[in-house]
Amino acid sequence: MLRTMELLVGLPPMTQFDAAAMPMFDAFTPHPDTPPYTVQKPSDTVLTAVNGANAPMAAPQRPRT
């Protein structure tokens, strides 16, 4: 993103990484995409839930010695 901003305002790259970065011009279009969207309600997922004992990769961890 920094490289794109530098190009837009006419600044030279600040670092070699900026100079080698791909500008994000393809991420923008001249016409906005403004169709309405359908809101999805959040599911009834409990945010404080943890994986159960039978979850994948839930093998007991050996204590470090």
C-alpha positions as CSV (number, residue, x, y, z in Angstrom):
1,M,0.0,0.0,0.0
2,L,2.9,2.3,0.8
3,R,4.3,2.0,-2.7
4,T,0.9,2.8,-4.2
5,M,0.7,6.0,-2.1
6,E,4.2,7.0,-3.1
7,L,3.3,6.6,-6.8
8,L,0.1,8.6,-6.4
9,V,1.7,11.6,-4.8
10,G,4.9,11.4,-6.9
11,L,7.4,10.5,-4.2
12,P,10.4,8.2,-4.9
13,P,10.5,4.9,-3.0
14,M,11.8,5.3,0.6
15,T,13.5,1.9,0.7
16,Q,14.5,-0.9,-1.7
17,F,11.4,-2.8,-0.4
18,D,9.1,0.0,-1.5
19,A,10.8,0.1,-4.9
20,A,10.3,-3.7,-5.4
21,A,6.7,-3.7,-4.2
22,M,3.8,-4.3,-6.6
23,P,1.5,-1.2,-6.7
24,M,-2.1,-2.0,-5.8
25,F,-3.6,-0.3,-8.9
26,D,-5.4,-3.6,-9.8
27,A,-7.3,-3.5,-6.4
28,F,-9.2,-0.4,-7.4
29,T,-11.7,0.3,-10.2
30,P,-12.9,3.5,-11.7
31,H,-16.5,2.6,-11.0
32,P,-17.6,1.6,-7.4
33,D,-19.4,-1.7,-6.8
34,T,-22.5,-0.5,-4.9
35,P,-25.2,-3.1,-5.0
36,P,-27.0,-3.7,-1.7
37,Y,-26.1,-6.7,0.3
38,T,-28.0,-9.0,2.7
39,V,-27.0,-8.7,6.3
40,Q,-26.3,-12.0,8.0
41,K,-27.1,-12.3,11.7
42,P,-24.3,-13.7,13.8
43,S,-24.8,-17.3,14.7
44,D,-25.5,-18.5,18.2
45,T,-21.8,-19.4,18.6
46,V,-20.5,-19.1,22.1
47,L,-17.3,-17.0,21.9
48,T,-15.9,-18.4,25.1
49,A,-16.2,-22.0,24.1
50,V,-13.0,-24.1,23.9
51,N,-12.2,-27.3,21.9
52,G,-13.3,-30.5,23.6
53,A,-11.1,-33.4,24.5
54,N,-12.0,-35.2,21.3
55,A,-11.2,-32.3,19.0
56,P,-8.5,-32.8,16.3
57,M,-5.0,-32.3,17.7
58,A,-6.3,-32.4,21.3
59,A,-3.8,-35.0,22.4
60,P,-2.6,-34.3,26.0
61,Q,0.6,-32.3,26.0
62,R,3.6,-33.8,27.9
63,P,4.9,-31.5,30.6
64,R,8.3,-29.9,29.9
65,T,11.1,-31.0,32.1
